[in-house]
Amino acid sequence: RPGALAPNAEAVAEALKDDSYRVRELALDTLGNLAPQEDLVQFAERIAAMVDDASMEVRQMAIEMMGRLQPSDLEKHVGAGLIAALGDNFCFVRSEVLLTLGKLAPEALERYAPVVASKLDDRVYSVRLQALKTLGLIRPPVLANHTTAILDSLEDVNRPVVEQALETLGELPLAL
């Protein structure tokens, strides 16, 4: 039952400092289950700090947890660490960042459109695919600025990327 153990959430948050990556990962997951979504924001600073963790699993979980914040709260905590995670060595982390950015309100997401579009050249097709999905959430006038990069995705060797590029291009009006 989410929220049933909410009074204990602070004690769980203390485990974010543990030396064991597995304890830190479980603490993040448990925090998400203990704190009602609207109360998760009180831990947002600590969660955002975990984006720089040495463990890929902890980084990915922290980014996933940030994605559980309300869009307005997420916007306040999208910082250099989250954007820097788009350069993470692990594709799962990069994909999670793109998925999380896609949870922002379209106006907020638009500020990050250039960095999202830069992932259309990622070496891993699932990251390119998620970048296209995230770009598709941007309002057409701003999305139009990235038409060339999206059109280049039509040459991708992976069919799902090509299909998503077509869907994303379909968000654009015929004439702007």
PASEBA-1860 file (N, C-alpha, C; in nm, 3 decimals):
! residues 176
1> RPGALAPN> 0.084/-0.119/0.000/0.000/0.000/0.000/0.088/0.124/0.000 ~ 0.093/0.198/-0.112/0.172/0.321/-0.115/0.126/0.416/-0.006 ~ 0.221/0.473/0.062/0.191/0.571/0.165/0.169/0.512/0.302 ~ 0.151/0.379/0.313/0.122/0.318/0.442/0.238/0.334/0.540 ~ 0.359/0.335/0.488/0.476/0.348/0.575/0.543/0.485/0.559 ~ 0.470/0.582/0.508/0.525/0.714/0.481/0.597/0.776/0.600 ~ 0.552/0.756/0.724/0.626/0.814/0.836/0.769/0.763/0.847 ~ 0.799/0.650/0.788/0.933/0.592/0.792/1.019/0.632/0.673
9> AEAVAEAL> 0.966/0.712/0.585/1.038/0.747/0.463/1.170/0.817/0.491 ~ 1.176/0.900/0.593/1.301/0.971/0.624/1.410/0.872/0.664 ~ 1.375/0.771/0.740/1.473/0.669/0.779/1.524/0.594/0.655 ~ 1.435/0.567/0.563/1.475/0.500/0.439/1.566/0.591/0.357 ~ 1.536/0.720/0.354/1.617/0.815/0.278/1.760/0.821/0.331 ~ 1.778/0.796/0.457/1.913/0.794/0.514/1.998/0.683/0.452 ~ 1.935/0.577/0.406/2.008/0.465/0.343/2.066/0.505/0.207 ~ 2.026/0.620/0.154/2.083/0.668/0.028/2.232/0.698/0.043
17> KDDSYRVR> 2.278/0.710/0.165/2.419/0.741/0.194/2.503/0.614/0.214 ~ 2.442/0.498/0.209/2.512/0.373/0.239/2.626/0.347/0.140 ~ 2.726/0.274/0.185/2.840/0.239/0.099/2.803/0.136/-0.009 ~ 2.702/0.056/0.017/2.662/-0.048/-0.077/2.569/0.009/-0.185 ~ 2.607/-0.011/-0.311/2.521/0.036/-0.419/2.384/-0.031/-0.413 ~ 2.381/-0.157/-0.374/2.253/-0.231/-0.369/2.161/-0.172/-0.262 ~ 2.217/-0.132/-0.149/2.137/-0.068/-0.044/2.083/0.066/-0.095 ~ 2.169/0.143/-0.164/2.124/0.273/-0.217/2.013/0.253/-0.320
25> ELALDTLG> 2.029/0.153/-0.408/1.927/0.124/-0.509/1.796/0.084/-0.444 ~ 1.802/-0.005/-0.347/1.681/-0.049/-0.277/1.618/0.065/-0.198 ~ 1.700/0.153/-0.143/1.647/0.268/-0.070/1.566/0.358/-0.164 ~ 1.619/0.381/-0.284/1.545/0.461/-0.382/1.412/0.396/-0.417 ~ 1.417/0.267/-0.445/1.296/0.194/-0.482/1.195/0.196/-0.367 ~ 1.243/0.171/-0.249/1.154/0.168/-0.132/1.095/0.305/-0.105 ~ 1.176/0.408/-0.121/1.127/0.545/-0.101/1.009/0.573/-0.195 ~ 1.022/0.528/-0.317/0.915/0.547/-0.415/0.788/0.475/-0.377
33> NLAPQEDL> 0.802/0.366/-0.303/0.684/0.291/-0.259/0.628/0.343/-0.127 ~ 0.714/0.400/-0.044/0.668/0.448/0.086/0.599/0.583/0.077 ~ 0.662/0.673/0.006/0.611/0.810/0.002/0.504/0.822/-0.106 ~ 0.389/0.877/-0.071/0.291/0.906/-0.176/0.355/0.998/-0.280 ~ 0.314/0.986/-0.405/0.376/1.063/-0.512/0.387/1.212/-0.479 ~ 0.283/1.269/-0.421/0.287/1.412/-0.391/0.386/1.446/-0.280 ~ 0.424/1.346/-0.198/0.522/1.369/-0.091/0.665/1.339/-0.136 ~ 0.680/1.277/-0.250/0.813/1.240/-0.298/0.901/1.363/-0.319
41> VQFAERIA> 0.839/1.477/-0.345/0.914/1.599/-0.373/1.005/1.638/-0.256 ~ 0.969/1.602/-0.134/1.053/1.639/-0.021/1.189/1.569/-0.025 ~ 1.199/1.463/-0.105/1.325/1.390/-0.120/1.392/1.418/-0.254 ~ 1.335/1.508/-0.332/1.381/1.531/-0.469/1.527/1.574/-0.476 ~ 1.571/1.659/-0.385/1.711/1.703/-0.387/1.804/1.584/-0.368 ~ 1.773/1.499/-0.275/1.857/1.382/-0.248/1.853/1.283/-0.363 ~ 1.735/1.267/-0.422/1.723/1.177/-0.536/1.803/1.231/-0.654 ~ 1.790/1.361/-0.681/1.863/1.423/-0.792/2.014/1.408/-0.774
49> AMVDDASM> 2.061/1.413/-0.651/2.204/1.398/-0.624/2.254/1.258/-0.660 ~ 2.164/1.161/-0.659/2.202/1.022/-0.688/2.226/0.999/-0.838 ~ 2.191/1.095/-0.922/2.214/1.084/-1.066/2.363/1.072/-1.096 ~ 2.447/1.119/-1.005/2.593/1.112/-1.023/2.655/0.992/-0.951 ~ 2.576/0.901/-0.902/2.626/0.787/-0.826/2.723/0.703/-0.910 ~ 2.815/0.636/-0.843/2.911/0.550/-0.912/2.845/0.428/-0.975 ~ 2.731/0.386/-0.923/2.663/0.266/-0.972/2.561/0.300/-1.081 ~ 2.571/0.229/-1.192/2.475/0.247/-1.301/2.333/0.218/-1.254
57> EVRQMAIE> 2.316/0.116/-1.173/2.183/0.079/-1.125/2.122/0.190/-1.040 ~ 2.204/0.252/-0.956/2.156/0.361/-0.872/2.124/0.484/-0.957 ~ 2.210/0.514/-1.053/2.183/0.629/-1.142/2.051/0.610/-1.214 ~ 2.031/0.491/-1.271/1.908/0.463/-1.346/1.786/0.473/-1.254 ~ 1.795/0.417/-1.135/1.682/0.421/-1.041/1.654/0.565/-0.998 ~ 1.758/0.644/-0.976/1.738/0.783/-0.935/1.665/0.861/-1.045 ~ 1.704/0.838/-1.168/1.640/0.907/-1.280/1.495/0.861/-1.294 ~ 1.473/0.732/-1.277/1.335/0.680/-1.280/1.251/0.745/-1.169
65> MMGRLQPS> 1.310/0.757/-1.051/1.238/0.820/-0.938/1.207/0.966/-0.968 ~ 1.299/1.036/-1.031/1.273/1.176/-1.067/1.153/1.183/-1.162 ~ 1.142/1.084/-1.248/1.029/1.080/-1.341/0.895/1.059/-1.274 ~ 0.896/1.019/-1.147/0.771/1.002/-1.072/0.721/1.133/-1.011 ~ 0.807/1.235/-1.014/0.766/1.366/-0.961/0.660/1.428/-1.052 ~ 0.580/1.515/-0.995/0.486/1.592/-1.076/0.567/1.676/-1.175 ~ 0.517/1.701/-1.296/0.594/1.775/-1.396/0.652/1.907/-1.344 ~ 0.575/1.982/-1.267/0.626/2.111/-1.217/0.740/2.090/-1.118
73> DLEKHVGA> 0.733/1.984/-1.038/0.842/1.954/-0.944/0.963/1.899/-1.017 ~ 0.940/1.818/-1.117/1.049/1.764/-1.197/1.126/1.879/-1.262 ~ 1.054/1.975/-1.315/1.117/2.089/-1.381/1.216/2.161/-1.288 ~ 1.180/2.172/-1.162/1.266/2.240/-1.064/1.394/2.162/-1.037 ~ 1.392/2.032/-1.065/1.507/1.948/-1.030/1.583/1.894/-1.151 ~ 1.543/1.939/-1.270/1.621/1.902/-1.389/1.742/1.995/-1.387 ~ 1.855/1.938/-1.358/1.976/2.018/-1.349/2.085/1.963/-1.437 ~ 2.202/2.018/-1.416/2.318/1.979/-1.496/2.345/1.829/-1.483
81> GLIAALGD> 2.322/1.772/-1.365/2.348/1.629/-1.345/2.262/1.542/-1.433 ~ 2.134/1.575/-1.441/2.044/1.494/-1.523/2.079/1.508/-1.671 ~ 2.107/1.629/-1.714/2.143/1.651/-1.854/2.277/1.584/-1.885 ~ 2.371/1.593/-1.792/2.501/1.526/-1.811/2.485/1.375/-1.823 ~ 2.383/1.320/-1.759/2.360/1.175/-1.765/2.323/1.129/-1.905 ~ 2.291/1.221/-1.995/2.268/1.183/-2.134/2.397/1.134/-2.199 ~ 2.511/1.162/-2.136/2.639/1.114/-2.186/2.689/0.992/-2.111 ~ 2.603/0.933/-2.028/2.641/0.817/-1.949/2.689/0.703/-2.039
89> NFCFVRSE> 2.780/0.622/-1.987/2.830/0.506/-2.063/2.724/0.401/-2.087 ~ 2.622/0.398/-2.004/2.521/0.293/-2.011/2.395/0.344/-2.083 ~ 2.354/0.273/-2.186/2.239/0.314/-2.266/2.111/0.319/-2.185 ~ 2.099/0.233/-2.083/1.977/0.231/-2.002/1.961/0.363/-1.928 ~ 2.072/0.419/-1.883/2.069/0.548/-1.813/2.031/0.658/-1.912 ~ 2.092/0.659/-2.029/2.061/0.762/-2.129/1.913/0.755/-2.169 ~ 1.862/0.633/-2.189/1.720/0.617/-2.226/1.629/0.665/-2.113 ~ 1.666/0.636/-1.990/1.584/0.678/-1.875/1.579/0.829/-1.863
97> VLLTLGKL> 1.691/0.896/-1.893/1.693/1.043/-1.891/1.594/1.097/-1.994 ~ 1.597/1.042/-2.114/1.506/1.088/-2.219/1.361/1.062/-2.182 ~ 1.334/0.947/-2.125/1.198/0.915/-2.080/1.153/1.013/-1.972 ~ 1.242/1.043/-1.881/1.210/1.136/-1.771/1.189/1.277/-1.823 ~ 1.273/1.323/-1.913/1.254/1.456/-1.972/1.119/1.465/-2.041 ~ 1.075/1.355/-2.100/0.946/1.352/-2.168/0.827/1.370/-2.075 ~ 0.851/1.363/-1.946/0.743/1.382/-1.848/0.727/1.528/-1.808 ~ 0.815/1.613/-1.859/0.802/1.757/-1.836/0.685/1.811/-1.917
105> APEALERY> 0.633/1.924/-1.876/0.533/1.993/-1.957/0.601/2.030/-2.089 ~ 0.527/2.031/-2.201/0.590/2.061/-2.331/0.673/2.189/-2.332 ~ 0.626/2.292/-2.266/0.699/2.420/-2.265/0.834/2.404/-2.194 ~ 0.838/2.326/-2.089/0.963/2.302/-2.017/1.056/2.211/-2.097 ~ 0.999/2.110/-2.160/1.077/2.017/-2.240/1.146/2.088/-2.355 ~ 1.082/2.189/-2.410/1.136/2.259/-2.526/1.274/2.319/-2.499 ~ 1.302/2.356/-2.374/1.434/2.410/-2.340/1.544/2.307/-2.361 ~ 1.506/2.180/-2.355/1.604/2.072/-2.368/1.601/2.006/-2.506
113> APVVASKL> 1.521/2.060/-2.596/1.506/2.000/-2.729/1.640/1.980/-2.800 ~ 1.732/2.077/-2.799/1.859/2.054/-2.869/1.938/1.936/-2.813 ~ 1.942/1.921/-2.681/2.017/1.811/-2.622/1.946/1.678/-2.647 ~ 1.814/1.679/-2.649/1.739/1.556/-2.683/1.767/1.519/-2.829 ~ 1.762/1.617/-2.916/1.788/1.591/-3.059/1.930/1.540/-3.082 ~ 2.024/1.581/-2.997/2.162/1.533/-3.013/2.171/1.382/-2.992 ~ 2.076/1.323/-2.922/2.080/1.178/-2.898/2.027/1.099/-3.018 ~ 1.984/1.167/-3.123/1.944/1.097/-3.246/2.066/1.033/-3.313
121> DDRVYSVR> 2.185/1.072/-3.270/2.309/1.014/-3.323/2.370/0.913/-3.227 ~ 2.297/0.875/-3.122/2.351/0.782/-3.023/2.387/0.650/-3.090 ~ 2.488/0.583/-3.036/2.533/0.455/-3.093/2.435/0.340/-3.069 ~ 2.341/0.358/-2.974/2.246/0.252/-2.940/2.108/0.290/-2.993 ~ 2.049/0.200/-3.068/1.923/0.234/-3.135/1.809/0.264/-3.036 ~ 1.807/0.197/-2.920/1.698/0.223/-2.825/1.703/0.366/-2.770 ~ 1.822/0.422/-2.761/1.836/0.562/-2.718/1.786/0.654/-2.829 ~ 1.823/0.623/-2.952/1.773/0.704/-3.065/1.621/0.698/-3.072
129> LQALKTLG> 1.567/0.580/-3.050/1.422/0.561/-3.052/1.355/0.646/-2.943 ~ 1.409/0.643/-2.821/1.351/0.721/-2.712/1.367/0.871/-2.737 ~ 1.476/0.911/-2.799/1.495/1.053/-2.831/1.385/1.100/-2.927 ~ 1.353/1.018/-3.025/1.246/1.053/-3.119/1.110/1.062/-3.048 ~ 1.085/0.967/-2.959/0.959/0.970/-2.883/0.950/1.096/-2.799 ~ 1.059/1.132/-2.737/1.060/1.252/-2.652/1.044/1.377/-2.736 ~ 1.112/1.383/-2.849/1.095/1.499/-2.938/0.950/1.512/-2.985 ~ 0.883/1.399/-3.003/0.743/1.402/-3.048/0.649/1.466/-2.948
137> LIRPPVLA> 0.695/1.491/-2.828/0.613/1.555/-2.725/0.625/1.707/-2.726 ~ 0.713/1.757/-2.810/0.738/1.901/-2.818/0.637/1.964/-2.914 ~ 0.599/2.086/-2.886/0.503/2.154/-2.974/0.563/2.172/-3.114 ~ 0.479/2.159/-3.217/0.526/2.162/-3.356/0.617/2.279/-3.394 ~ 0.592/2.402/-3.353/0.683/2.509/-3.396/0.828/2.489/-3.349 ~ 0.845/2.432/-3.231/0.980/2.406/-3.179/1.035/2.278/-3.241 ~ 0.949/2.177/-3.255/0.989/2.052/-3.317/1.042/2.076/-3.458 ~ 0.984/2.172/-3.528/1.025/2.202/-3.665/1.173/2.239/-3.674
145> NHTTAILD> 1.229/2.293/-3.567/1.371/2.328/-3.566/1.462/2.206/-3.577 ~ 1.406/2.089/-3.555/1.485/1.966/-3.554/1.447/1.872/-3.669 ~ 1.377/1.927/-3.766/1.328/1.846/-3.879/1.441/1.774/-3.951 ~ 1.551/1.843/-3.975/1.662/1.782/-4.049/1.716/1.659/-3.976 ~ 1.736/1.671/-3.846/1.787/1.558/-3.767/1.687/1.443/-3.767 ~ 1.560/1.476/-3.759/1.457/1.371/-3.760/1.452/1.304/-3.898 ~ 1.462/1.384/-4.003/1.465/1.327/-4.139/1.585/1.234/-4.157 ~ 1.699/1.269/-4.097/1.816/1.182/-4.105/1.788/1.046/-4.042
153> SLEDVNRP> 1.699/1.042/-3.945/1.664/0.916/-3.880/1.591/0.820/-3.973 ~ 1.540/0.871/-4.084/1.475/0.783/-4.182/1.576/0.689/-4.249 ~ 1.705/0.721/-4.235/1.811/0.638/-4.292/1.866/0.537/-4.192 ~ 1.809/0.534/-4.072/1.857/0.444/-3.968/1.841/0.298/-4.014 ~ 1.933/0.213/-3.972/1.926/0.072/-4.010/1.825/-0.006/-3.927 ~ 1.775/0.054/-3.822/1.677/-0.012/-3.734/1.537/0.036/-3.767 ~ 1.450/-0.056/-3.807/1.314/-0.023/-3.850/1.235/0.052/-3.742 ~ 1.243/0.015/-3.615/1.165/0.090/-3.515/1.203/0.238/-3.509
161> VVEQALET> 1.330/0.269/-3.534/1.373/0.409/-3.535/1.312/0.481/-3.654 ~ 1.313/0.417/-3.769/1.254/0.477/-3.889/1.104/0.499/-3.868 ~ 1.037/0.400/-3.813/0.893/0.412/-3.787/0.864/0.527/-3.691 ~ 0.944/0.538/-3.586/0.922/0.646/-3.489/0.954/0.782/-3.551 ~ 1.055/0.787/-3.637/1.087/0.912/-3.706/0.967/0.958/-3.789 ~ 0.904/0.864/-3.856/0.785/0.899/-3.936/0.671/0.947/-3.847 ~ 0.652/0.879/-3.734/0.548/0.923/-3.640/0.578/1.063/-3.586 ~ 0.704/1.087/-3.553/0.742/1.218/-3.500/0.724/1.325/-3.607
169> LGELPLAL> 0.764/1.297/-3.728/0.742/1.393/-3.838/0.595/1.418/-3.860 ~ 0.512/1.319/-3.831/0.368/1.334/-3.845/0.308/1.433/-3.746 ~ 0.385/1.469/-3.644/0.339/1.570/-3.548/0.349/1.711/-3.607 ~ 0.425/1.724/-3.714/0.443/1.856/-3.774/0.328/1.887/-3.870 ~ 0.280/2.010/-3.870/0.179/2.047/-3.970/0.246/2.053/-4.107 ~ 0.167/2.041/-4.212/0.221/2.043/-4.348/0.292/2.174/-4.378 ~ 0.243/2.283/-4.321/0.308/2.413/-4.343/0.311/2.487/-4.209 ~ 0.427/2.537/-4.176/0.441/2.615/-4.051/0.440/2.761/-4.083
END
